[in-house]
Amino acid sequence: MHVISYRSLRKFYEQHTDCQDPLDNWYKVAIKADWSNLIEVQSVFPKAEAVGNFTVFNIKGNKYRLIVSIDYEKQLIYIKYVLTHAEYDKDDWKNDSYF
């Protein structure tokens, strides 16, 4: 998978330093993956879930949420949001036109 873009992760963990390793680990796994559906994603990340058109990953014991759009055919992951759990619960991100 090609992840667009790592910069989003870096920008987030510069403010939330405790999630740098978990986000880096997610990235390292994702770039080596060859997923064709959510079930294959869940074989590696069992708590990943589909929310609308997005896939949501729990990061650092559910303290953070990584929200991505996955194009399985093109093998692309678009990072949409990295949020704290509190930000995720506000649901503002769900107003995105992709949802």
Secondary structure by P-SEA (a helix, b strand, c coil): cccccaaaaaaaaaacccaaaaaaaaaaaaaacccccaaaaaaccccccccccbbbbbcccccbbbbbbbccccbbbbbcccccccccccccccccccc
